[in-house]
Amino acid sequence: IEQAPVAIHPEPDLVRPALDIAVQSGRTLYDSLYIALAIRLGVPAVTADARLRNALRGSQWEQHVRWVEDVP
């Protein structure tokens, strides 16, 4: 684990977009931070959280979330 490439992303830059996602989607700020980071990085957030995935279906954030079993 110590040799894994870990990148740290400053949380303050993600709070505002994550808060917008949380308020509009009814999800927690914690969950929304992952979505905000995925958007910023231009990659999908991979999740095994069915409630998160279902809550974002049909929303503008749905495209930023992938179900863990759908990832090759």
BALOBA-1460 file (C-alpha; in Angstrom, 3 decimals):
// residues 72
<rec num="1" residu="i" x="0.000" y="0.000" z="0.000"/>
<rec num="2" residu="e" x="2.833" y="2.392" z="0.781"/>
<rec num="3" residu="q" x="4.043" y="2.096" z="-2.821"/>
<rec num="4" residu="a" x="0.640" y="2.714" z="-4.380"/>
<rec num="5" residu="p" x="0.403" y="5.947" z="-6.343"/>
<rec num="6" residu="v" x="-1.807" y="8.106" z="-4.150"/>
<rec num="7" residu="a" x="-2.852" y="11.597" z="-5.171"/>
<rec num="8" residu="i" x="-4.212" y="14.066" z="-2.672"/>
<rec num="9" residu="h" x="-6.835" y="16.492" z="-3.902"/>
<rec num="10" residu="p" x="-7.457" y="19.645" z="-1.880"/>
<rec num="11" residu="e" x="-10.888" y="19.373" z="-0.314"/>
<rec num="12" residu="p" x="-11.671" y="23.126" z="-0.261"/>
<rec num="13" residu="d" x="-11.799" y="23.183" z="-4.069"/>
<rec num="14" residu="l" x="-14.378" y="20.393" z="-4.069"/>
<rec num="15" residu="v" x="-16.687" y="21.540" z="-1.283"/>
<rec num="16" residu="r" x="-18.818" y="24.000" z="-3.268"/>
<rec num="17" residu="p" x="-19.512" y="21.646" z="-6.208"/>
<rec num="18" residu="a" x="-20.068" y="18.751" z="-3.795"/>
<rec num="19" residu="l" x="-22.473" y="20.813" z="-1.724"/>
<rec num="20" residu="d" x="-24.448" y="21.662" z="-4.862"/>
<rec num="21" residu="i" x="-24.625" y="17.967" z="-5.758"/>
<rec num="22" residu="a" x="-25.660" y="17.030" z="-2.210"/>
<rec num="23" residu="v" x="-28.433" y="19.607" z="-1.992"/>
<rec num="24" residu="q" x="-29.830" y="18.897" z="-5.450"/>
<rec num="25" residu="s" x="-29.592" y="15.096" z="-5.241"/>
<rec num="26" residu="g" x="-30.412" y="14.570" z="-1.570"/>
<rec num="27" residu="r" x="-27.163" y="12.671" z="-1.028"/>
<rec num="28" residu="t" x="-24.630" y="13.270" z="1.718"/>
<rec num="29" residu="l" x="-21.772" y="15.700" z="1.312"/>
<rec num="30" residu="y" x="-19.439" y="12.740" z="1.844"/>
<rec num="31" residu="d" x="-20.891" y="10.876" z="-1.169"/>
<rec num="32" residu="s" x="-21.064" y="14.057" z="-3.203"/>
<rec num="33" residu="l" x="-17.364" y="14.767" z="-2.704"/>
<rec num="34" residu="y" x="-16.577" y="11.584" z="-4.640"/>
<rec num="35" residu="i" x="-18.818" y="12.666" z="-7.496"/>
<rec num="36" residu="a" x="-17.334" y="16.180" z="-7.529"/>
<rec num="37" residu="l" x="-13.818" y="14.739" z="-7.625"/>
<rec num="38" residu="a" x="-14.719" y="12.369" z="-10.457"/>
<rec num="39" residu="i" x="-16.131" y="15.280" z="-12.445"/>
<rec num="40" residu="r" x="-13.028" y="17.363" z="-11.817"/>
<rec num="41" residu="l" x="-10.738" y="14.502" z="-12.902"/>
<rec num="42" residu="g" x="-12.907" y="13.627" z="-15.902"/>
<rec num="43" residu="v" x="-13.328" y="10.019" z="-14.803"/>
<rec num="44" residu="p" x="-16.321" y="8.068" z="-13.512"/>
<rec num="45" residu="a" x="-16.741" y="7.394" z="-9.815"/>
<rec num="46" residu="v" x="-17.033" y="3.631" z="-9.341"/>
<rec num="47" residu="t" x="-19.401" y="2.607" z="-6.574"/>
<rec num="48" residu="a" x="-20.984" y="-0.418" z="-4.953"/>
<rec num="49" residu="d" x="-23.424" y="1.887" z="-3.132"/>
<rec num="50" residu="a" x="-26.785" y="1.053" z="-4.698"/>
<rec num="51" residu="r" x="-28.524" y="3.924" z="-2.909"/>
<rec num="52" residu="l" x="-26.065" y="6.440" z="-4.359"/>
<rec num="53" residu="r" x="-26.345" y="4.968" z="-7.829"/>
<rec num="54" residu="n" x="-30.138" y="4.899" z="-7.708"/>
<rec num="55" residu="a" x="-30.378" y="8.423" z="-6.312"/>
<rec num="56" residu="l" x="-28.388" y="9.785" z="-9.246"/>
<rec num="57" residu="r" x="-30.332" y="7.937" z="-11.965"/>
<rec num="58" residu="g" x="-31.916" y="10.385" z="-14.338"/>
<rec num="59" residu="s" x="-29.905" y="13.279" z="-12.907"/>
<rec num="60" residu="q" x="-27.184" y="15.338" z="-14.507"/>
<rec num="61" residu="w" x="-24.654" y="13.345" z="-12.456"/>
<rec num="62" residu="e" x="-25.708" y="9.875" z="-13.567"/>
<rec num="63" residu="q" x="-23.078" y="9.860" z="-16.320"/>
<rec num="64" residu="h" x="-20.341" y="10.348" z="-13.708"/>
<rec num="65" residu="v" x="-21.133" y="7.158" z="-11.758"/>
<rec num="66" residu="r" x="-20.410" y="3.549" z="-12.736"/>
<rec num="67" residu="w" x="-21.666" y="0.479" z="-10.959"/>
<rec num="68" residu="v" x="-18.717" y="-1.586" z="-9.711"/>
<rec num="69" residu="e" x="-19.871" y="-4.730" z="-11.559"/>
<rec num="70" residu="d" x="-20.046" y="-2.837" z="-14.863"/>
<rec num="71" residu="v" x="-16.376" y="-1.861" z="-14.823"/>
<rec num="72" residu="p" x="-14.146" y="-4.247" z="-16.772"/>
